[in-house]
Amino acid sequence: MKSWKRTLALALSAVMVVGLLASCGGNKTASNSGAAASTGSAASAGSASAGEDVGDPITLTFSIAAVPTDAHGMAQKTFKETLESISGGNITVDCYDSGTLYGQDTEHDALKNGDVDMIYSSASWLTDGSPWVSMFTAGYVFQSYEHMTKVLNGDIGKQVFQKIADEQGILPLGAFYLGTREVSLSEDKQIKTPEDLNGINLRMPNSDAWVFLGKAMGANPTAIGFNDLYLALQTGTVDGQDNPLPTVKSAKFYEVQKSISLTNHLVDSVWPTINLNTWNKLTDTQKGWVMEAVEAARKTCDDQNLKVEAEVQDFLKEQGLKIYEADVPAFADHVLETYLNDPISDSWDKDLLAEIQAMA
């Protein structure tokens, strides 16, 4: 046990050094083919060929907690417009954002029950049904955007998403870049090392995996839903929060924050996820259309977040926020050690983790 921990710790530390250097039910039909075969790259199915089984017209209900100004909120719109266009109206999408249909705490149950067809999920929301997925919630597993998307939108991602579908009956269709998460506080305070987070009430999303990450970083995590976060910051219910900088801008958290420390602790992604029964009722042609729309939506989300990340620090400074650099290697060592010495990592596929790290 100690040997693989030491090996993994050394591998992750080496990768860190190299890295440093260098927010829609309906009548659904058709075939019942397996999920994995159709979750790869998008099919070029702009129009159905003669003889293809396009299936009966259907409506997908897509519910998200995000606000429409978030990049993944805009991506939801791209998904709808692309899918309705390339399917020639065969598939329509009813979109709900800002938690108006289901909130962050209830949308997964709604998806599994078939009350909604699609939501945005992520690893941290899937650990109850698949404990091993906590491996993808640990800080510093991914070192960059390129690393994350290569893994989750490649062959490893297909395997991971299919296993989740087998275990939970919901199928992630890809990974959209949400941004790299940083720590922001309602006071002007630099967070340099995990010790600086001691006693800080840090808001985390309401799941065990998220709360564990907050503890691993050295904070006192407080679970609060995203739609309640602005008020919690404004009233002092929590001292701070962690989110990518584009979200700090789009959700206007900068109005109630004074400082940001660049911990880079999680290269975050959201996963457009579909009810497996809904997916299996689609024809192959319809699945191809859905995947093409997913890819178009992913590009919208990723491009927007990468662009904003490149520019947002100047905007936040103009709003009066102080931005500090954290000691990222110190955080990485502390977070990794906390995970590897806790039973949360017992279900991890250590060989897969090593393979992922080697792809950095």
Secondary structure, DSSP 4 states (H G I P E B T S, - for coil): -HHHHHHHHHHHHHHHHHHHH--------S----SGGGSSSPP--SSPPTT----S-EEEEEE-SS-TTSHHHHHHHHHHHHHHHHTTTSEEEEEE-TTSSS-TTTHHHHHHHTSSSEEEE-GGGSTTT-GGGGGGTSTTS--SHHHHHHHHTSHHHHHHHHHHHHHHSEEE---EEEEEEEEEESS-----SGGGGTT-EEEE-SSHHHHHHHHHTTSEEEE--GGGHHHHHHHTSSSEEEEEHHHHHHTTGGGG--EEEEEEEEEEEEEEEEEHHHHHHS-HHHHHHHHHHHHHHHHHHHHHHHHHHHHHHHHHHHTT-EEEE--HHHHHHHHHHHHHTSGGGTTS-HHHHHHHHHT-
